Amino acid sequence: MNKDYLKNEGNALKVQKHQLNQSENKLAEIDNILSNIQSSQEQDNLLLDNMLLDMEELLGTTDNTVDSYSQGDILNIEKQLEITVDPENLAVVEELDKVDFDDNISWEEYMNSIEEYSFKNNLDLTEDPFKSLMTKSQQVELQKKIKDEFTLKNAQCDKYDYMIAGTCGVIAGLVDILFVGAPRDSKLGDIADGQANKITEKFAGFVGWKKEQVDIAYQKHIDNFQMQGKVPQSYENFKKHNMLNFLENKYKVNYDQVSTSHKNSKLGTGGAVEGLEASNHHLKSLGHSPDIIGLFFSILNQFTSTSTFISNGQIVTIDTENFNLEGHNFIAKIFCGFANWFGHLMSDWAGSKTSAKKGNRGSGAPIPFYNLLQLLNVGSFGEKEETFAQITTKVFEKGYDSRHAMAMAIPVLINELLIRFMYTMKARFYHEKEWRDCIPKGNIPEVRRMLLVGHGVLCIIDGADAYIRSGSGADMVTFLSRTNLLAWTRFGQLALKELYAWYNSGHIDVEKVDEYLDEELKMMLKKNNYEKIT
């Protein structure tokens, strides 16, 4: 949108208001002229009545013959009947200036017509047009509304607000250290893994995987292993292996290399990517990232028959065998590329078919944007003097993936909901506000401050637990494995928001303005739809 668009809209309204005022003045002028004409007609009617009376008296004194009229009387009557018009006394109504407008006119042409009109009528379009469109009382009311509702304010929290926020943070922190902890040693993590398997199973069933066929195949698997005297797989492991194998075959991609050097050229990088293994290839392969970066590189790799990796601070792209992306045109190929990316992720985020066959949890898809930490190939940590990128790789290999992120999100969500709930109860029963004024919106200064304090307490407890269990921070892998990345991310977001509000206190809160405009537009649309129906 043009930066001067709103000003141009205001100037157009200013000109329209001027036209309206001029029209009202012109109507008043015409009304005045009509009143004068009506008054003149009344005088003429009175004069005509007097003349008729004179004629009747004149006719009454004569014998009703033309010859009886004197020449003077006739001339006098003719003189009175004469109508003379004085041009100087005529009232001329001048035509109003107009703005050119029709259905085919462009916005630029319309604005040119606006400027031409303003020049003829001495209108200043350089000033703020909205000031002239509102009365003084309306301006005062608008300024008060902006100050009260649309400006950034510092929070006015009392001691109870801080106590509530701190207590909620402690509760969430205890949930984090007792039930989340580190990957593969987490009570909530086991639940998250189970839910991930169920989601993947539903997706596989939706795209054609038949669970009934798995049951038949599993019975054959038991019979074969019993004949060989071997212990068969558990049903869950067999089913998961079959399901992931189905998805990987259905949604094949060309960027699924699993090691630096592999005897199968399709699965190796020829030494191009250092330290690539099956346990970390989901992290190092950019196409496996469940975010916009992963989507971009997945489609790019499928189109160009390449594979892109990020490792030890470098981005490496290798050529792969030609990959035929389905689709008869560009849009269809893009859609198929997206389907391959998503379908392949749905298999990878639950582990891999190899790990499922062995009964292991396996490495899932990374947390969104987590693989960007591979660019931070700096520092020297531990006895082996590993870089930060190498440390984060080992953390991922220990199970710090998107399934563990689901477990980490639980204490963060508990903290968020508890604080907002307690704010609502306090506003309703302590401050005795109306329910509609107790909604715990994030742009309310007090809610924002309480969330900052609550998540800050959660992060302190989480950081202290990770520091102690990692031997006072000596073991960086353990320290990062027990760190709740989602909690720290949420705390950082709130800290930046609070800092912004503090620095810009008294300035316009864009979020509140957008929210208000959205509500107004929704009301307008509802009203418009209602009028169309009725």
Rosetta blueprint (number, residue, H / E / L):
1 M L
2 N L
3 K L
4 D L
5 Y H
6 L H
7 K H
8 N H
9 E H
10 G H
11 N H
12 A H
13 L H
14 K H
15 V H
16 Q H
17 K H
18 H H
19 Q H
20 L H
21 N H
22 Q H
23 S H
24 E H
25 N H
26 K H
27 L H
28 A H
29 E H
30 I H
31 D H
32 N H
33 I H
34 L H
35 S H
36 N H
37 I H
38 Q H
39 S H
40 S H
41 Q H
42 E H
43 Q H
44 D H
45 N H
46 L H
47 L H
48 L H
49 D H
50 N H
51 M H
52 L H
53 L H
54 D H
55 M H
56 E H
57 E H
58 L H
59 L H
60 G H
61 T L
62 T L
63 D L
64 N L
65 T L
66 V H
67 D H
68 S H
69 Y L
70 S L
71 Q H
72 G H
73 D H
74 I H
75 L H
76 N H
77 I H
78 E H
79 K H
80 Q H
81 L H
82 E L
83 I L
84 T L
85 V L
86 D L
87 P H
88 E H
89 N H
90 L L
91 A L
92 V L
93 V L
94 E L
95 E L
96 L L
97 D L
98 K L
99 V L
100 D L
101 F L
102 D L
103 D L
104 N L
105 I L
106 S L
107 W H
108 E H
109 E H
110 Y H
111 M H
112 N H
113 S H
114 I H
115 E H
116 E H
117 Y H
118 S H
119 F H
120 K H
121 N L
122 N L
123 L L
124 D L
125 L L
126 T L
127 E L
128 D L
129 P H
130 F H
131 K H
132 S H
133 L H
134 M L
135 T L
136 K H
137 S H
138 Q H
139 Q H
140 V H
141 E H
142 L H
143 Q H
144 K H
145 K H
146 I H
147 K H
148 D H
149 E H
150 F L
151 T E
152 L L
153 K L
154 N L
155 A L
156 Q L
157 C L
158 D L
159 K H
160 Y H
161 D H
162 Y H
163 M H
164 I H
165 A H
166 G H
167 T H
168 C H
169 G H
170 V H
171 I H
172 A H
173 G H
174 L H
175 V H
176 D H
177 I H
178 L H
179 F H
180 V H
181 G L
182 A E
183 P L
184 R L
185 D E
186 S L
187 K H
188 L H
189 G H
190 D H
191 I H
192 A H
193 D H
194 G H
195 Q H
196 A H
197 N H
198 K H
199 I H
200 T H
201 E H
202 K H
203 F H
204 A H
205 G H
206 F H
207 V L
208 G L
209 W L
210 K L
211 K H
212 E H
213 Q H
214 V H
215 D H
216 I H
217 A H
218 Y H
219 Q H
220 K H
221 H H
222 I H
223 D H
224 N H
225 F H
226 Q H
227 M H
228 Q H
229 G L
230 K L
231 V L
232 P L
233 Q L
234 S L
235 Y H
236 E H
237 N H
238 F H
239 K H
240 K H
241 H H
242 N H
243 M H
244 L H
245 N H
246 F H
247 L H
248 E H
249 N H
250 K H
251 Y L
252 K L
253 V L
254 N L
255 Y L
256 D L
257 Q L
258 V L
259 S E
260 T L
261 S L
262 H L
263 K L
264 N L
265 S L
266 K L
267 L L
268 G E
269 T L
270 G L
271 G L
272 A L
273 V L
274 E L
275 G L
276 L L
277 E L
278 A L
279 S L
280 N L
281 H H
282 H H
283 L H
284 K H
285 S E
286 L H
287 G H
288 H H
289 S L
290 P L
291 D L
292 I H
293 I H
294 G H
295 L H
296 F H
297 F H
298 S H
299 I H
300 L H
301 N H
302 Q H
303 F H
304 T H
305 S L
306 T E
307 S E
308 T E
309 F E
310 I E
311 S E
312 N L
313 G L
314 Q E
315 I E
316 V E
317 T E
318 I E
319 D E
320 T L
321 E L
322 N L
323 F L
324 N L
325 L L
326 E L
327 G L
328 H L
329 N L
330 F H
331 I H
332 A H
333 K H
334 I H
335 F H
336 C H
337 G H
338 F H
339 A H
340 N H
341 W H
342 F H
343 G H
344 H H
345 L H
346 M H
347 S H
348 D H
349 W L
350 A L
351 G L
352 S L
353 K H
354 T H
355 S H
356 A H
357 K H
358 K H
359 G L
360 N L
361 R L
362 G L
363 S L
364 G L
365 A L
366 P L
367 I L
368 P L
369 F L
370 Y H
371 N H
372 L H
373 L H
374 Q H
375 L H
376 L L
377 N L
378 V L
379 G L
380 S L
381 F E
382 G L
383 E L
384 K L
385 E L
386 E E
387 T L
388 F H
389 A H
390 Q H
391 I H
392 T H
393 T H
394 K H
395 V H
396 F H
397 E H
398 K L
399 G L
400 Y L
401 D L
402 S H
403 R H
404 H H
405 A H
406 M H
407 A H
408 M H
409 A H
410 I H
411 P H
412 V H
413 L H
414 I H
415 N H
416 E H
417 L H
418 L H
419 I H
420 R H
421 F H
422 M H
423 Y H
424 T H
425 M H
426 K H
427 A H
428 R H
429 F H
430 Y L
431 H L
432 E L
433 K L
434 E L
435 W H
436 R H
437 D H
438 C L
439 I L
440 P L
441 K L
442 G L
443 N L
444 I L
445 P H
446 E H
447 V H
448 R H
449 R H
450 M H
451 L H
452 L H
453 V H
454 G H
455 H H
456 G H
457 V H
458 L H
459 C H
460 I H
461 I H
462 D H
463 G H
464 A H
465 D H
466 A H
467 Y H
468 I H
469 R H
470 S L
471 G L
472 S L
473 G L
474 A L
475 D L
476 M H
477 V H
478 T H
479 F H
480 L H
481 S H
482 R L
483 T L
484 N L
485 L H
486 L H
487 A H
488 W H
489 T H
490 R H
491 F H
492 G H
493 Q H
494 L H
495 A H
496 L H
497 K H
498 E H
499 L H
500 Y H
501 A H
502 W H
503 Y H
504 N L
505 S L
506 G L
507 H L
508 I E
509 D L
510 V H
511 E H
512 K H
513 V H
514 D H
515 E H
516 Y H
517 L H
518 D H
519 E H
520 E H
521 L H
522 K H
523 M H
524 M H
525 L H
526 K H
527 K H
528 N H
529 N H
530 Y H
531 E H
532 K H
533 I H
534 T L
